[in-house]
Protein backbone atom coordinates (compact mmCIF):
# COMPACT_ATOMS: atom_id res chain seq x y z
CA UNK A 1 0.00 0.00 0.00
CA UNK A 2 2.88 2.35 0.81
CA UNK A 3 4.24 1.90 -2.74
CA UNK A 4 0.84 2.76 -4.23
CA UNK A 5 0.68 5.98 -2.18
CA UNK A 6 4.23 6.85 -3.30
CA UNK A 7 3.30 6.27 -6.95
CA UNK A 8 0.23 8.49 -6.64
CA UNK A 9 2.31 11.19 -4.96
CA UNK A 10 5.01 10.98 -7.62
CA UNK A 11 2.38 11.20 -10.37
CA UNK A 12 0.78 14.22 -8.74
CA UNK A 13 4.14 15.98 -8.39
CA UNK A 14 5.04 15.26 -12.03
CA UNK A 15 1.66 16.61 -13.14
CA UNK A 16 2.06 19.80 -11.12
CA UNK A 17 5.58 20.35 -12.47
CA UNK A 18 4.23 19.98 -16.02
CA UNK A 19 1.36 22.42 -15.33
CA UNK A 20 3.76 25.13 -14.13
CA UNK A 21 5.53 24.96 -17.51
CA UNK A 22 2.43 25.57 -19.65
CA UNK A 23 2.40 29.02 -21.28
CA UNK A 24 -1.21 29.97 -20.54
CA UNK A 25 -1.87 28.56 -17.10
CA UNK A 26 1.68 28.12 -15.84
CA UNK A 27 1.83 31.57 -14.25
CA UNK A 28 -1.57 31.04 -12.60
CA UNK A 29 -0.67 27.60 -11.24
CA UNK A 30 2.76 28.88 -10.27
CA UNK A 31 1.46 31.61 -7.97
CA UNK A 32 2.55 30.54 -4.53
CA UNK A 33 4.07 27.40 -6.01
CA UNK A 34 7.68 26.84 -6.98
CA UNK A 35 9.43 23.81 -8.44
CA UNK A 36 12.54 22.96 -6.47
CA UNK A 37 15.34 20.74 -7.73
CA UNK A 38 17.88 19.20 -5.41
CA UNK A 39 20.24 16.25 -5.17
CA UNK A 40 19.58 13.59 -2.52
CA UNK A 41 22.31 13.48 0.13
CA UNK A 42 22.44 9.69 0.25
CA UNK A 43 21.25 8.62 -3.19
CA UNK A 44 22.87 11.35 -5.25
CA UNK A 45 19.73 11.33 -7.42
CA UNK A 46 18.23 14.59 -8.67
CA UNK A 47 14.64 15.30 -7.67
CA UNK A 48 12.20 18.03 -8.79
CA UNK A 49 9.04 18.66 -6.79
CA UNK A 50 6.47 21.46 -6.55
CA UNK A 51 6.15 23.15 -3.15
CA UNK A 52 4.29 26.11 -1.73
CA UNK A 53 6.36 29.12 -0.76
CA UNK A 54 6.29 32.69 0.54
CA UNK A 55 8.85 35.42 0.13
CA UNK A 56 10.54 36.75 3.25
CA UNK A 57 12.69 39.68 2.20
CA UNK A 58 15.24 38.31 -0.24
CA UNK A 59 14.66 34.73 0.90
CA UNK A 60 12.13 32.08 -0.06
CA UNK A 61 10.47 30.18 2.78
CA UNK A 62 8.94 26.78 2.09
CA UNK A 63 6.58 25.49 4.76
CA UNK A 64 6.59 21.71 5.04
CA UNK A 65 3.09 20.40 5.71
CA UNK A 66 3.01 17.03 7.48
CA UNK A 67 6.82 16.86 7.75
CA UNK A 68 6.80 13.39 9.34
CA UNK A 69 5.34 11.99 6.11
CA UNK A 70 7.94 13.66 3.87
CA UNK A 71 11.67 13.22 3.56
CA UNK A 72 12.88 15.80 1.02
CA UNK A 73 13.46 18.54 3.60
CA UNK A 74 15.92 16.36 5.50
CA UNK A 75 18.43 16.97 2.70
CA UNK A 76 18.83 20.48 4.10
CA UNK A 77 19.40 19.73 7.80
CA UNK A 78 22.48 21.09 9.55
CA UNK A 79 24.40 23.42 7.28
CA UNK A 80 21.91 22.86 4.45
CA UNK A 81 22.76 22.43 0.82
CA UNK A 82 22.39 23.69 -2.73
CA UNK A 83 18.98 23.98 -4.35
CA UNK A 84 17.52 25.26 -7.62
CA UNK A 85 14.12 26.89 -7.99
CA UNK A 86 12.05 27.56 -11.08
CA UNK A 87 10.65 30.87 -9.92
CA UNK A 88 8.72 33.29 -12.10
CA UNK A 89 9.74 31.45 -15.26
CA UNK A 90 13.44 31.69 -14.38
CA UNK A 91 15.77 29.09 -12.89
CA UNK A 92 17.50 30.41 -9.77
CA UNK A 93 20.05 28.77 -7.52
CA UNK A 94 20.46 29.15 -3.81
CA UNK A 95 21.30 27.59 -0.50
CA UNK A 96 18.58 25.91 1.58
CA UNK A 97 18.56 25.26 5.33
CA UNK A 98 15.85 23.40 7.25
CA UNK A 99 14.50 25.08 10.37
CA UNK A 100 12.46 23.34 13.07
CA UNK A 101 10.35 25.16 15.61
CA UNK A 102 7.93 23.38 17.98
CA UNK A 103 7.12 20.62 15.48
CA UNK A 104 6.89 22.97 12.53
CA UNK A 105 9.37 22.54 9.71
CA UNK A 106 10.33 25.08 7.09
CA UNK A 107 13.12 25.39 4.57
CA UNK A 108 14.66 28.84 4.09
CA UNK A 109 16.33 29.43 0.73
CA UNK A 110 18.80 32.25 0.28
CA UNK A 111 19.01 32.96 -3.44
CA UNK A 112 22.39 33.48 -5.10
C-alpha positions in Angstrom: 0.0 0.0 0.0 2.9 2.3 0.8 4.2 1.9 -2.7 0.8 2.8 -4.2 0.7 6.0 -2.2 4.2 6.9 -3.3 3.3 6.3 -7.0 0.2 8.5 -6.6 2.3 11.2 -5.0 5.0 11.0 -7.6 2.4 11.2 -10.4 0.8 14.2 -8.7 4.1 16.0 -8.4 5.0 15.3 -12.0 1.7 16.6 -13.1 2.1 19.8 -11.1 5.6 20.4 -12.5 4.2 20.0 -16.0 1.4 22.4 -15.3 3.8 25.1 -14.1 5.5 25.0 -17.5 2.4 25.6 -19.7 2.4 29.0 -21.3 -1.2 30.0 -20.5 -1.9 28.6 -17.1 1.7 28.1 -15.8 1.8 31.6 -14.2 -1.6 31.0 -12.6 -0.7 27.6 -11.2 2.8 28.9 -10.3 1.5 31.6 -8.0 2.6 30.5 -4.5 4.1 27.4 -6.0 7.7 26.8 -7.0 9.4 23.8 -8.4 12.5 23.0 -6.5 15.3 20.7 -7.7 17.9 19.2 -5.4 20.2 16.3 -5.2 19.6 13.6 -2.5 22.3 13.5 0.1 22.4 9.7 0.2 21.2 8.6 -3.2 22.9 11.4 -5.3 19.7 11.3 -7.4 18.2 14.6 -8.7 14.6 15.3 -7.7 12.2 18.0 -8.8 9.0 18.7 -6.8 6.5 21.5 -6.6 6.2 23.1 -3.2 4.3 26.1 -1.7 6.4 29.1 -0.8 6.3 32.7 0.5 8.9 35.4 0.1 10.5 36.8 3.2 12.7 39.7 2.2 15.2 38.3 -0.2 14.7 34.7 0.9 12.1 32.1 -0.1 10.5 30.2 2.8 8.9 26.8 2.1 6.6 25.5 4.8 6.6 21.7 5.0 3.1 20.4 5.7 3.0 17.0 7.5 6.8 16.9 7.8 6.8 13.4 9.3 5.3 12.0 6.1 7.9 13.7 3.9 11.7 13.2 3.6 12.9 15.8 1.0 13.5 18.5 3.6 15.9 16.4 5.5 18.4 17.0 2.7 18.8 20.5 4.1 19.4 19.7 7.8 22.5 21.1 9.5 24.4 23.4 7.3 21.9 22.9 4.4 22.8 22.4 0.8 22.4 23.7 -2.7 19.0 24.0 -4.3 17.5 25.3 -7.6 14.1 26.9 -8.0 12.1 27.6 -11.1 10.7 30.9 -9.9 8.7 33.3 -12.1 9.7 31.4 -15.3 13.4 31.7 -14.4 15.8 29.1 -12.9 17.5 30.4 -9.8 20.1 28.8 -7.5 20.5 29.2 -3.8 21.3 27.6 -0.5 18.6 25.9 1.6 18.6 25.3 5.3 15.9 23.4 7.3 14.5 25.1 10.4 12.5 23.3 13.1 10.3 25.2 15.6 7.9 23.4 18.0 7.1 20.6 15.5 6.9 23.0 12.5 9.4 22.5 9.7 10.3 25.1 7.1 13.1 25.4 4.6 14.7 28.8 4.1 16.3 29.4 0.7 18.8 32.3 0.3 19.0 33.0 -3.4 22.4 33.5 -5.1 
